[in-house]
Amino acid sequence: MTNKDNLTGYDKKLIGEFIRRHHSRLAHEIAFNGLMGKNQETIDFGNEKLTQLNRGMAGIVARSHGMNLRDSFRYLESIGHQSWRNPDSVNIVFLMVVLRIADYIQIDTSRVNPFLLKLKTFNSPISLNEHKAHLAIESINFTQLDHEQFYVQCNPANSDMLVKLQNLFADIQKELDVSWAVLGEVYGFLTKKPKIKFRRITSNLEETNYLTQLPFVPQKISFQVNNELSKLLVAPLYGNRATYGVRELVQNAVDACKERDHLEAKVDNQVYEPKVTVSIEQVNESESLFKIVDNGKGMDIEEIIHYFLNVGVSFRKSLAWRKQFVDDQGQSQVNRNGRFGIGVLAAFLIGEEITVKTRKYNDKTAYFYKATLDSEFIEIQREHDSDFETGTTIKLIISNEKREELLKDKKGWADWYVGELPRVEYYLDHKKYESSIEIDRNKFNVFETELFKKIQWGYIAIKGYHNKQYLMAVVCNDIVISKEKNSGYQNKFKLSENEKERFVIETKPSFFFEDPEGLFPIKLDRNGIDCDTLPFEEELYKEIAKNFIAYILSLNIDIDKEINHINLDNVNDKASVLFSKNGYTFNIDYFCEKLKLTNFFLVRVLTSGHKIKNTIIKRDGLICYFDVNKKINLRYSEELVAPRCGAKIILTSSDYNNLFNDKIDRISKTARKKHKVEYKNDKFVIYSVYDFNVSNSLLTDENLNIIEQSDARISSIQEVPYDFLKLYDGEYLKSGEILNNLLTQYIGDDIIIPYDIEKRKQKYKKAFEELADYMDKLQQNKS
């Protein structure tokens, strides 16, 4: 061990547990091979006078302490031959018995120092419990009327310790019974037979008077789960949808392939190609065969019995799994999804009987069995020296109704896996079936946190929507947890306690993450995340905010001939670009508050289309807000011609006369009363509303023909205060603390962003240097 000075608490627990479990076997090895000393020098056991027989005898006596006594006989025959019962005139089996019994009987407080327990913290909870058990035993009395019996007086502090002691005494009694039986079998032929003194153990824990006086109920009490309950929970847990059964089986198959890939990499096997095949095949008029085949690591009999068929027990939490897939720092080397141990139940959402055949990596024995959810007995058949390919095959016969359900389910039976390794292929009636989920992860941005080393995020637009809608997909270790249209409150960042406040970045993106330790909070049914705030929510928001700044600095805006309305991607649909003669800015609080301190005044331009000629913005001192697709109708137009914040407005004479007609209520009396005509001619009228006034006005009698001079598609030009840009709650569209801080860092007070990209690079040098990766990704996604 080269790094013993850097051992972590986990390392020490693992080493201690290994020694605790295997110390008897270690003693046997030491008898022959000695111990490793300093500088890797060997310290021999005993001296040169010890023969191989002596070493073998000493080793097996020590080793027998951790094995069934009778299992040692074959080894004794190999070293002692016909004299194996007493090789070298030593009654060796008797020594084994004495060692085992002596270790058990030495169980009172004399075995441990009570002060040690108070001064030292035990890394292993097993060691701690064993010491507490010893301290609970007050005395052992070997002088009884029955000379073959001894009595133990103990004082357990709680029911947990009482049950531990009862189990301990039961083990001692069993050991005494076995020891007497073995001694009789081995030495029954001798006239003077070696024997032990005691046959029975009793204690005050068998006395009713003592037990009734304890301040706690003297028995093991815990929650009892009826086996039928787990069966009843399957359908409600997964919504009784067969597609979730497919997901769980695909997940298990993918996990198995990733585990085998890790094992193959350890031996530098570059030939292995992990693969999963999922198929549905019609077998007769009323039934189909669902089959999933993987060439993953497969299962041995221990894993089948103790994990696959044991509901609620996860293999990834076992010592066997950790030994293979956890490194010296306690970090998992495999991005395994299974964590709850309930996935096998979901298979019964697909069909009533599951058929499994499996062979473990580097094992020649294959196992085969069938089971239903109600099986009281499962027979597992073995194939020795099997030619079955390493991996697992699972089959279920499904009805036409289940087949139809799988094919029509919106979740998509072939849409649960989005990874590249292993390769997962789908077949329907022998024809290749393509997954409908389209996600190009190369377009996603990537970051990491302390707990999650790789998080990819991006916005996935849903095709066919006039107003942009996004798919929020959550993917853990390549398995889809959820994929929903991103419109619900739960899919938005919580940026304020006031739900009415609107922020430029509100919607959570799709995100894929690696979670080898199983730390991310996922619901038990794996159909969603089990938290209101993501474990990396702040880091994710900061990444999106940086990307937003890179995006607005990368906009390609050509105003040489016409100005096109720009729909900003992946942000609040109220966010808009504001145009000026030399650059552009935004209707976001950070920019608006600074614009109010400048000499620019705000002009609202109503247009029936998405673009207009550039004439209007070639004027100095203007910030133009384009209100696109706006037609002035005879009804419902008051906000367009008489905004409450006040304005100075030019309309065509016909529109003005139709709307401000005292005989017809097309706009409110208040608006008619609060407006004042300032200039007019045969074609146009300029008026102010709600006492609005601005110095150096654009709308004067000299500019009554400004609409004709600018663009016929313009229906109105309006001078408005910056408060016009506020939303219905009286607040500007908010940037929020994180984005605001980043805008301060990268944009500063230079809020008019030049149209010319080279000028931008000079003006915002720090942003172009530090956000270069985001800009490169944006450019890559465009092309």
ZAMARGU-4260 file (C-alpha; in steps of 0.2 Angstrom, whole numbers, plus 5000, padded with zeros to 4 digits):
<rodrens>
0) 5000/5000/5000 | 5009/5016/4994 | 4997/5029/5000 | 4993/5023/5017 | 4996/5041/5024
5) 4982/5047/5013 | 4968/5034/5017 | 4951/5041/5018 | 4938/5036/5031 | 4929/5026/5018
10) 4946/5017/5014 | 4948/5013/5032 | 4931/5006/5034 | 4933/4995/5018 | 4950/4988/5025
15) 4943/4985/5042 | 4927/4976/5035 | 4938/4966/5024 | 4949/4960/5039 | 4934/4957/5050
20) 4926/4946/5037 | 4942/4937/5031 | 4954/4937/5046 | 4953/4918/5048 | 4958/4915/5030
25) 4971/4928/5031 | 4979/4919/5046 | 4980/4903/5035 | 4989/4912/5022 | 5001/4920/5035
30) 5005/4903/5041 | 5013/4898/5024 | 5018/4915/5017 | 5021/4926/5032 | 5017/4945/5033
35) 5023/4960/5023 | 5034/4971/5033 | 5043/4988/5030 | 5050/4990/5013 | 5040/4975/5007
40) 5051/4963/5017 | 5043/4947/5022 | 5041/4942/5040 | 5040/4923/5042 | 5028/4914/5053
45) 5037/4904/5066 | 5055/4898/5062 | 5063/4885/5051 | 5059/4871/5062 | 5041/4872/5057
50) 5037/4859/5044 | 5024/4861/5030 | 5013/4850/5040 | 5015/4861/5056 | 5011/4876/5045
55) 4996/4868/5037 | 4989/4862/5055 | 4992/4880/5062 | 4984/4888/5047 | 4968/4877/5046
60) 4965/4879/5065 | 4965/4897/5063 | 4955/4896/5047 | 4942/4884/5054 | 4936/4899/5065
65) 4928/4906/5050 | 4921/4891/5041 | 4909/4876/5044 | 4919/4863/5055 | 4915/4848/5044
70) 4921/4858/5028 | 4939/4857/5036 | 4940/4838/5035 | 4944/4838/5016 | 4959/4849/5019
75) 4964/4839/5034 | 4964/4823/5024 | 4975/4832/5011 | 4989/4835/5024 | 4986/4821/5036
80) 4980/4807/5025 | 4974/4792/5036 | 4979/4801/5052 | 4970/4817/5048 | 4960/4816/5064
85) 4976/4818/5074 | 4991/4822/5063 | 5007/4822/5072 | 4998/4815/5087 | 4988/4832/5089
90) 4969/4831/5091 | 4967/4845/5079 | 4948/4845/5077 | 4947/4847/5096 | 4959/4862/5095
95) 4947/4869/5082 | 4932/4867/5094 | 4941/4874/5109 | 4946/4890/5098 | 4928/4892/5092
100) 4920/4890/5109 | 4933/4900/5119 | 4930/4915/5107 | 4911/4914/5110 | 4912/4912/5129
105) 4924/4926/5131 | 4910/4938/5129 | 4909/4948/5145 | 4915/4965/5149 | 4933/4958/5153
110) 4935/4957/5134 | 4934/4975/5131 | 4940/4991/5140 | 4925/5001/5144 | 4935/5017/5144
115) 4941/5013/5126 | 4923/5015/5120 | 4922/5032/5127 | 4938/5038/5121 | 4939/5031/5104
120) 4927/5033/5089 | 4925/5017/5079 | 4925/5019/5060 | 4915/5003/5058 | 4897/5002/5065
125) 4899/4983/5066 | 4914/4985/5078 | 4905/4998/5088 | 4889/4986/5090 | 4900/4971/5095
130) 4909/4981/5109 | 4892/4987/5115 | 4886/4969/5116 | 4901/4964/5126 | 4898/4979/5138
135) 4880/4974/5141 | 4885/4957/5148 | 4889/4959/5166 | 4895/4942/5171 | 4896/4923/5166
140) 4893/4910/5180 | 4901/4893/5176 | 4896/4885/5193 | 4879/4878/5191 | 4869/4863/5197
145) 4869/4857/5180 | 4888/4855/5178 | 4887/4855/5159 | 4878/4872/5159 | 4884/4890/5161
150) 4874/4906/5165 | 4875/4923/5158 | 4869/4939/5167 | 4866/4954/5156 | 4858/4971/5156
155) 4854/4977/5138 | 4850/4996/5137 | 4837/4994/5123 | 4827/4981/5113 | 4840/4982/5099
160) 4854/4976/5110 | 4843/4963/5119 | 4839/4955/5102 | 4857/4955/5097 | 4861/4946/5113
165) 4847/4934/5111 | 4854/4930/5093 | 4872/4929/5100 | 4867/4916/5114 | 4857/4906/5100
170) 4873/4905/5090 | 4883/4899/5105 | 4870/4886/5108 | 4871/4880/5090 | 4890/4880/5091
175) 4890/4869/5107 | 4878/4857/5099 | 4888/4856/5083 | 4904/4854/5092 | 4898/4840/5103
180) 4892/4831/5087 | 4908/4833/5078 | 4919/4828/5092 | 4908/4812/5093 | 4910/4809/5075
185) 4929/4812/5074 | 4935/4804/5090 | 4921/4791/5094 | 4934/4777/5091 | 4945/4783/5105
190) 4945/4776/5123 | 4949/4792/5131 | 4939/4805/5120 | 4943/4823/5120 | 4928/4833/5125
195) 4922/4850/5130 | 4914/4854/5147 | 4899/4863/5143 | 4883/4858/5133 | 4871/4872/5137
200) 4870/4891/5139 | 4856/4900/5148 | 4854/4918/5153 | 4842/4930/5162 | 4835/4935/5145
205) 4825/4918/5146 | 4817/4924/5163 | 4799/4931/5162 | 4801/4941/5178 | 4816/4950/5172
210) 4809/4953/5154 | 4793/4960/5161 | 4802/4973/5172 | 4812/4981/5157 | 4807/4999/5152
215) 4805/4993/5134 | 4796/4979/5125 | 4809/4965/5124 | 4807/4959/5106 | 4811/4964/5088
220) 4798/4976/5081 | 4799/4983/5064 | 4788/4988/5049 | 4782/4972/5041 | 4779/4973/5022
225) 4767/4960/5015 | 4773/4952/4999 | 4756/4955/4991 | 4758/4974/4994 | 4773/4976/4982
230) 4762/4967/4968 | 4748/4979/4972 | 4759/4994/4970 | 4766/4991/4953 | 4751/4998/4943
235) 4748/5014/4953 | 4767/5017/4954 | 4770/5017/4936 | 4752/5023/4931 | 4748/5005/4924
240) 4757/5010/4907 | 4767/4997/4898 | 4780/5009/4891 | 4787/5012/4909 | 4790/4993/4909
245) 4800/4995/4893 | 4810/5009/4901 | 4815/5000/4916 | 4821/4985/4906 | 4830/4996/4894
250) 4838/5005/4909 | 4844/4988/4916 | 4851/4982/4900 | 4860/4998/4897 | 4867/4998/4915
255) 4873/4980/4912 | 4882/4985/4896 | 4891/5000/4904 | 4897/4988/4918 | 4904/4976/4906
260) 4912/4989/4896 | 4921/4995/4912 | 4926/4977/4915 | 4932/4975/4897 | 4942/4991/4898
265) 4951/4985/4914 | 4959/4970/4903 | 4961/4982/4888 | 4948/4973/4878 | 4945/4985/4863
270) 4934/4973/4853 | 4919/4973/4864 | 4904/4983/4857 | 4890/4985/4869 | 4873/4983/4861
275) 4855/4981/4867 | 4841/4975/4855 | 4822/4978/4859 | 4809/4970/4848 | 4790/4967/4847
280) 4785/4953/4835 | 4768/4947/4831 | 4768/4928/4835 | 4749/4924/4832 | 4733/4933/4829
285) 4731/4938/4847 | 4748/4939/4854 | 4766/4947/4852 | 4783/4943/4859 | 4792/4957/4868
290) 4810/4954/4869 | 4825/4963/4875 | 4843/4956/4873 | 4859/4964/4879 | 4877/4958/4879
295) 4881/4966/4896 | 4889/4958/4911 | 4875/4946/4914 | 4870/4939/4931 | 4876/4924/4942
300) 4865/4915/4954 | 4869/4926/4969 | 4864/4942/4959 | 4848/4934/4953 | 4842/4928/4970
305) 4847/4942/4981 | 4845/4957/4969 | 4835/4954/4953 | 4821/4944/4962 | 4822/4954/4978
310) 4811/4969/4977 | 4818/4985/4985 | 4836/4979/4986 | 4848/4988/4974 | 4863/4979/4967
315) 4873/4995/4966 | 4873/4997/4985 | 4881/4980/4987 | 4899/4977/4992 | 4901/4965/4977
320) 4896/4980/4965 | 4907/4992/4974 | 4922/4981/4974 | 4921/4980/4955 | 4915/4998/4950
325) 4921/5010/4964 | 4938/5017/4964 | 4950/5020/4978 | 4942/5037/4981 | 4925/5030/4983
330) 4919/5036/4967 | 4908/5026/4955 | 4916/5022/4938 | 4900/5018/4930 | 4885/5029/4926
335) 4872/5016/4932 | 4854/5021/4933 | 4846/5008/4944 | 4845/5013/4962 | 4829/5008/4970
340) 4828/4989/4966 | 4810/4989/4960 | 4813/4989/4941 | 4809/4971/4939 | 4791/4974/4945
345) 4788/4986/4930 | 4791/4972/4918 | 4774/4965/4923 | 4766/4980/4916 | 4771/4973/4899
350) 4766/4955/4901 | 4760/4942/4914 | 4775/4930/4913 | 4793/4935/4912 | 4806/4923/4905
355) 4824/4927/4909 | 4840/4919/4902 | 4857/4925/4908 | 4876/4921/4908 | 4888/4932/4918
360) 4904/4939/4911 | 4919/4927/4913 | 4907/4913/4919 | 4902/4897/4909 | 4886/4894/4918
365) 4870/4901/4911 | 4854/4902/4921 | 4836/4901/4915 | 4819/4904/4923 | 4801/4909/4921
370) 4791/4919/4934 | 4774/4928/4936 | 4770/4941/4949 | 4761/4928/4959 | 4774/4914/4958
375) 4776/4906/4975 | 4791/4896/4969 | 4803/4900/4955 | 4814/4886/4948 | 4830/4892/4941
380) 4838/4880/4928 | 4857/4879/4925 | 4867/4876/4909 | 4885/4871/4913 | 4898/4875/4899
385) 4884/4885/4891 | 4887/4893/4873 | 4874/4906/4877 | 4881/4923/4874 | 4886/4933/4889
390) 4872/4945/4894 | 4854/4944/4897 | 4838/4940/4887 | 4821/4944/4893 | 4805/4939/4885
395) 4786/4942/4888 | 4771/4937/4879 | 4760/4952/4877 | 4742/4954/4871 | 4736/4964/4856
400) 4729/4977/4868 | 4746/4979/4876 | 4755/4980/4859 | 4743/4993/4853 | 4745/5003/4870
405) 4764/5002/4867 | 4763/5008/4849 | 4751/5023/4853 | 4758/5029/4870 | 4764/5047/4868
410) 4779/5043/4879 | 4786/5032/4865 | 4791/5014/4869 | 4807/5017/4859 | 4811/5035/4866
415) 4818/5031/4883 | 4837/5030/4878 | 4847/5044/4870 | 4865/5039/4873 | 4877/5032/4860
420) 4886/5019/4871 | 4879/5006/4871 | 4870/5006/4854 | 4851/5002/4857 | 4841/4996/4842
425) 4822/4994/4840 | 4813/4982/4829 | 4794/4980/4825 | 4789/4964/4817 | 4807/4961/4811
430) 4808/4979/4803 | 4819/4992/4811 | 4810/5005/4821 | 4817/5022/4823 | 4815/5032/4839
435) 4805/5048/4837 | 4815/5058/4849 | 4827/5070/4840 | 4840/5078/4851 | 4857/5084/4844
440) 4867/5084/4860 | 4882/5092/4850 | 4872/5108/4850 | 4871/5108/4869 | 4882/5118/4881
445) 4892/5109/4894 | 4897/5113/4912 | 4901/5104/4928 | 4899/5107/4947 | 4907/5098/4962
450) 4894/5084/4963 | 4890/5083/4944 | 4904/5082/4933 | 4895/5084/4916 | 4879/5093/4913
455) 4873/5097/4896 | 4859/5109/4893 | 4850/5117/4878 | 4833/5122/4872 | 4824/5110/4861
460) 4810/5119/4850 | 4795/5109/4846 | 4791/5109/4828 | 4774/5115/4822 | 4770/5129/4834
465) 4767/5146/4828 | 4773/5153/4845 | 4789/5145/4850 | 4786/5130/4862 | 4800/5120/4870
470) 4803/5102/4875 | 4810/5101/4893 | 4819/5084/4893 | 4827/5078/4909 | 4840/5064/4905
475) 4850/5055/4918 | 4864/5044/4912 | 4856/5043/4895 | 4839/5038/4901 | 4825/5050/4899
480) 4817/5054/4915 | 4804/5066/4908 | 4800/5075/4892 | 4786/5088/4893 | 4781/5104/4884
485) 4789/5117/4894 | 4774/5127/4899 | 4771/5123/4917 | 4776/5133/4932 | 4787/5118/4938
490) 4797/5121/4922 | 4802/5139/4926 | 4816/5145/4937 | 4809/5152/4954 | 4817/5169/4954
495) 4805/5179/4965 | 4792/5176/4978 | 4781/5187/4968 | 4774/5176/4954 | 4768/5191/4944
500) 4786/5197/4940 | 4793/5192/4923 | 4811/5189/4919 | 4820/5189/4903 | 4826/5171/4907
505) 4812/5161/4915 | 4811/5144/4906 | 4822/5129/4911 | 4831/5121/4897 | 4832/5103/4893
510) 4847/5096/4903 | 4857/5079/4902 | 4868/5075/4916 | 4879/5061/4923 | 4875/5055/4940
515) 4887/5040/4944 | 4883/5041/4963 | 4864/5042/4961 | 4864/5059/4970 | 4851/5068/4959
520) 4833/5068/4967 | 4822/5057/4956 | 4805/5051/4960 | 4803/5033/4964 | 4793/5030/4948
525) 4807/5039/4939 | 4794/5049/4929 | 4801/5066/4935 | 4813/5075/4947 | 4809/5075/4965
530) 4814/5093/4970 | 4808/5111/4967 | 4825/5118/4965 | 4838/5108/4955 | 4854/5104/4964
535) 4864/5114/4951 | 4850/5127/4948 | 4861/5143/4952 | 4875/5136/4941 | 4863/5132/4927
540) 4855/5149/4927 | 4872/5157/4927 | 4877/5147/4912 | 4861/5152/4903 | 4864/5170/4907
545) 4882/5170/4900 | 4875/5161/4885 | 4862/5175/4883 | 4875/5189/4884 | 4885/5179/4871
550) 4869/5178/4860 | 4864/5196/4861 | 4882/5201/4857 | 4882/5189/4842 | 4866/5195/4834
555) 4868/5199/4815 | 4858/5214/4812 | 4859/5222/4795 | 4850/5239/4793 | 4857/5244/4777
560) 4840/5243/4768 | 4827/5237/4780 | 4824/5233/4798 | 4818/5215/4802 | 4809/5212/4818
565) 4820/5200/4828 | 4812/5186/4839 | 4824/5182/4853 | 4827/5164/4855 | 4825/5155/4872
570) 4819/5170/4882 | 4803/5178/4888 | 4792/5182/4873 | 4791/5200/4879 | 4809/5203/4876
575) 4812/5214/4861 | 4826/5222/4852 | 4826/5241/4852 | 4835/5250/4837 | 4844/5266/4835
580) 4855/5274/4822 | 4871/5267/4828 | 4866/5251/4837 | 4853/5241/4846 | 4848/5238/4864
585) 4834/5229/4874 | 4818/5232/4883 | 4825/5224/4899 | 4826/5233/4915 | 4846/5234/4915
590) 4845/5243/4898 | 4829/5254/4901 | 4835/5261/4918 | 4851/5267/4909 | 4842/5273/4894
595) 4832/5284/4905 | 4848/5293/4910 | 4852/5297/4891 | 4846/5310/4879 | 4838/5296/4868
600) 4819/5297/4867 | 4808/5282/4864 | 4798/5280/4848 | 4785/5266/4846 | 4782/5261/4828
605) 4766/5251/4823 | 4768/5241/4808 | 4757/5228/4800 | 4771/5217/4795 | 4788/5211/4801
610) 4800/5223/4793 | 4801/5241/4787 | 4813/5253/4778 | 4827/5259/4788 | 4823/5278/4786
615) 4815/5280/4803 | 4831/5275/4813 | 4843/5285/4803 | 4837/5300/4814 | 4848/5305/4828
620) 4843/5303/4846 | 4829/5289/4843 | 4827/5272/4851 | 4814/5263/4841 | 4802/5250/4847
625) 4794/5240/4833 | 4776/5234/4837 | 4774/5222/4823 | 4759/5214/4816 | 4748/5227/4823
630) 4733/5234/4813 | 4722/5248/4820 | 4704/5241/4820 | 4688/5250/4824 | 4687/5240/4840
635) 4700/5235/4853 | 4713/5248/4848 | 4713/5259/4862 | 4730/5253/4869 | 4737/5256/4851
640) 4731/5274/4850 | 4730/5280/4868 | 4742/5271/4879 | 4739/5275/4898 | 4757/5280/4900
645) 4754/5295/4888 | 4761/5298/4871 | 4762/5309/4856 | 4755/5300/4841 | 4753/5302/4822
650) 4738/5293/4814 | 4731/5294/4797 | 4716/5306/4796 | 4704/5291/4792 | 4710/5281/4807
655) 4709/5296/4819 | 4691/5301/4813 | 4685/5283/4815 | 4692/5281/4832 | 4690/5298/4840
660) 4672/5300/4835 | 4661/5306/4849 | 4645/5299/4842 | 4652/5281/4842 | 4661/5273/4857
665) 4676/5265/4849 | 4688/5271/4863 | 4684/5276/4880 | 4677/5293/4884 | 4692/5296/4896
670) 4704/5293/4881 | 4694/5305/4870 | 4694/5318/4884 | 4712/5316/4888 | 4719/5319/4870
675) 4723/5335/4861 | 4726/5338/4843 | 4742/5347/4840 | 4744/5347/4821 | 4735/5340/4806
680) 4733/5341/4787 | 4722/5332/4775 | 4731/5315/4777 | 4738/5314/4795 | 4734/5320/4813
685) 4747/5323/4827 | 4739/5323/4844 | 4745/5320/4862 | 4736/5310/4875 | 4736/5310/4894
690) 4746/5326/4895 | 4762/5319/4887 | 4775/5331/4882 | 4793/5329/4876 | 4806/5342/4871
695) 4814/5341/4854 | 4799/5332/4847 | 4800/5322/4831 | 4782/5324/4828 | 4780/5342/4823
700) 4770/5351/4809 | 4785/5349/4798 | 4785/5330/4800 | 4766/5328/4796 | 4771/5317/4781
705) 4784/5307/4791 | 4774/5290/4788 | 4774/5293/4769 | 4793/5298/4770 | 4797/5282/4780
710) 4787/5267/4775 | 4769/5264/4769 | 4768/5249/4780 | 4769/5260/4796 | 4752/5263/4803
715) 4757/5275/4817 | 4773/5283/4825 | 4772/5287/4843 | 4784/5296/4855 | 4781/5287/4872
720) 4790/5287/4889 | 4801/5273/4894 | 4788/5268/4906 | 4778/5262/4891 | 4790/5247/4890
725) 4785/5241/4907 | 4774/5226/4908 | 4756/5225/4915 | 4763/5224/4933 | 4771/5241/4931
730) 4789/5234/4931 | 4801/5232/4917 | 4805/5214/4911 | 4818/5210/4924 | 4836/5203/4922
735) 4837/5196/4939 | 4852/5197/4951 | 4863/5184/4942 | 4860/5191/4924 | 4861/5209/4931
740) 4878/5206/4938 | 4885/5198/4922 | 4878/5212/4912 | 4887/5224/4923 | 4903/5214/4921
745) 4902/5212/4902 | 4891/5226/4895 | 4893/5240/4909 | 4886/5257/4904 | 4888/5255/4885
750) 4871/5249/4882 | 4870/5253/4864 | 4878/5238/4855 | 4885/5243/4838 | 4879/5235/4823
755) 4896/5232/4816 | 4904/5216/4824 | 4922/5223/4824 | 4916/5238/4834 | 4907/5227/4846
760) 4923/5217/4849 | 4933/5233/4853 | 4919/5239/4864 | 4916/5223/4874 | 4933/5215/4874
765) 4931/5206/4890 | 4915/5198/4885 | 4922/5192/4868 | 4937/5184/4877 | 4928/5176/4892
770) 4912/5171/4882 | 4921/5165/4867 | 4916/5147/4870 | 4898/5151/4871 | 4899/5162/4855
775) 4908/5148/4846 | 4894/5136/4851 | 4881/5148/4844 | 4890/5150/4828 | 4891/5131/4826
780) 4873/5129/4829 | 4868/5142/4816 | 4878/5133/4803
</rodrens>
